[in-house]
């Protein structure tokens, strides 16, 4: 436990107390920093637990820094970098998912990028959260860029044993990623199987479009859901964007309460 950072400890505590968490994903190229700040403020008001920033090859440099600064100016939620490449680093964030895409066919995305980024990450002073990144069909852009061999949606055990390998290699978090804008997240059966295989937090990303999917992911055994595209789609209507986040946050809390063992 001594090597766990503040943000990761907060995540573990939140999972223990609530049974499930919801993080809003903000991708810097998809809105101006001032808009990102407004979304972050609404996210906190809606009951979201953290902000993940990144997920795009364009999330870097001044745009990334300015986006994070606007987010932190408008809310007090933890800000976690969700890097799409080795340039997606900012000293202004609180932590970073230090990800290895375990089912990539390209060694660069398994260990190469991580070696290249390790010293720069250390210099930033960011809290590192070792993360196994598992791409699930359809994978979409992230699967294509990362040259992944996506886990077929009907082969649940492949996701589970891949996640377990990641845990055994030292990951503190596993992400089952269907790709931004996917029609639906990883299947409930896949989430349940993976949950039985691993002891570290399980995060479901990609396709969590609405409160039903959010509820299903947590009830099936997920600990955290990412919601990004569903909020981006309403970013020109702040009332609707806040409503989306509120409904998802409420659904996650409800599922978390229901799956916790009764006293």
N, C-alpha and C positions, 0 to 999 in steps of 0.2 A: 504493500500500500504506500510505502514511502516515495515511490517514483510516480504516483498518481498526482496529476496537477489539479489546480483549483476547479477548472471547468469540468474535468472528467469526474471529480468527486461530486460536483453539483449535479451532473447527469445521473450518477449512480443513486444519489440521494433522492432525486426527483422520481426516478423509476421505482425506487422502494416505497416512496410515500404515495405516489399517484397511480402507479401501474402502467403508465404510458405517457409519452411526451410528444409534442408537435413542434417542429422547427419550420420556420418560413425560409425559403431559399430566395435570395436576391442575386440576380445575375447582372453585374454592372452594365454590360452593353445594351441591356434591354430597357433601361430607363435612366433618366438623368439622376445624378446623386441626390438632388433635392427631393425628387420623387421617392427615391429609395429611403430617404430619411422619414418621409411621411408614412410610407408603408410600414417601416419599422415601429414607428409610434403606434400605429393602429394595431400592429401585431401584438405589442405588449398589452394594449387595452383589451384586445380580443382573447387574451389568455394563452398566447403562444409562449413557448418556453425558451427559445433561443433563435438567433438569426444565423443562417449559413450563407456566406457570401462567396460566389464563384460559380463554377460549373461550366464555364465557357472559355475558349481559347482567347477571347478578347478581354478577359478579366485580369488585367495587369496594369502596372505602372500608375500614373497619376489618376486615371479613372478609378482603379481599384482603391487607392488611398482615399480619394475624395468621397467615394461611396461609403466606405467604412466610417470615415469621420462624420459624415452626415447621419449614418445609422446610430453611432454612439452619442451623437449630440441629441438625438431625439428619443432614445430609449436606453434602459439600463440592462437589457438582456445580454447574455454572453454572445460574442460574435466569433463564429468559427469559420475559418477559411475552408472552402470546398474546392480545392485546386483542379483546374483543367490542364495545367501544364506547370513546368518548373518555374515559370515567371510569376505564377499566381501567389505571390507572397507580399505581405504588408505587416510592418511592425505595429500597426495600429489595431490589428485584430487581437483577440484574447487567446486563440488556440487555432490549430490546424489539424484537419484529418490528414495524417501522413499515410497516404494510400498506396497499396500495391494491388494492381488489377490481376488477381490470381489466375483468371482464365483467359488472359491475353495470349496470343500466339507470338507476340513480340517481346523478347526479354527486356527491352527498354522500359515497358510499362510495368514490369514485375519488379525489377531491381535497378535498371539503368537510370531512370529519372530520379529514383530515390537517392542513389549515390551522388548524382549531380547536385541534388537539392539539399543534401544533409548539412553541409557546412553553412550555406546561406541561411537555412532555417535556424541553425544554432545561433548565428549572429543576430538574428532578429529578436531572440529571447522569447519566441512564441512557445506556448505550451504545446507539446506534440501528443497527439492521440493516435497511436499506431492502429491502422485501419485496414482490414481486408475488404477489397472492393470486388464484388462478384456480379458480373453482368448476366442478366436474365433476358430471354427473348421478350420483346424484339430488339432491345439494346439501343436502337436508334442511333443518334449521332455519336454518343459516347462509345458505343460498341464499335462503330465504324472507325472512328479516330484511333481507338485503342487496339484495333485489330483483335477484338475479342472473339472467342468461340462461345457465344451465349448459351447459357444453360437452357435446354428445352423446357417449356412450361409444364410438360407432363412428366418430366423426370425429376421429381422432387428430391430424391436422395442425392442427386449430383450436386445440388445446391448445398445440402446439408453436409456432405463430406468435404466439399470445398471449403465451406465455412469452418469446419472443424480443423482442417489442415491449417487455416489461417490462425485460428486460436492457438494451436500447438506451436506455431512459429512465432507467437508472441503478440498477436493483435489484441487490442483492448476493445475493439468494436468491429462488427461486421455489417456491411451495407449490401443488401440485395437491390440492385439497380436495374430497372426495366428501361431506363432512358427517359430523358425529359420529353414530355408530350405524349408518352405512351397512352394507349387507350385504357389500360388498367395496370395496377401494380402486380407484383409477384403473386401467384395463386395462394389462397389460404392454406392449402395442403402443403405447399412448399415452405411457407412460413412456419407452420406447425412442426414439420419435420426438422427444419433447421433449428428451431428453438429447442427441440429435444436433444439435438446433437451438441449444442454449444452452451457455455456458461457466461459468455460476455454479452453485453447489450447487442441487440439486433435492430438495425435501422432499415426501414423500407423506403425506397426512393423511386420516383418515376411512376406516373400513372395514378397518384393519389389525388384524383380530380375533385372529389366531393366527400361529404361527411360519411357516406355509406362505406366507401373504400377505406377511409381512415379508421372507422370503427372496426371493420372486418380485419384490417391488418393488425391492430392491437389485440383484438379478441383472439385471433389465431395464434398469437404468441410474439408478435413484434413488440419492441419496447419504445421505438421512436418512428415517427413518420416525417418525411420531408414533403412540404407542399410548396410548389414553385409556379408551374405553368398555370394552375388554376387561379392564382393571385395575379400573375402577369396579365392574363387574359382580361382582367377587370381593372388594370392599373389606371385606366382613364376614367374610372368611376370609383372614387375612393369608398363610397358607401357600400357598393357591391363587393369590393375587395375586402373590406373589413368584415362584411357579413360572411363571406366565404371562410375567412380565417376563424371567425367566431364559431361557426357551425362545425368546422373541423376540430377546433380545440375542444369544444363541448363533447363531440363524439368520442374523441380520444380519452377524455376524462371518464366518460361513461363506461367505455370498454375497459379502461384500466381498473375502475372500481369493481366491475363484474368479474374480471378474471382473477382478482386478488383473493386468496383464501379467506374464508370467513373466520372470524375469531371464535 
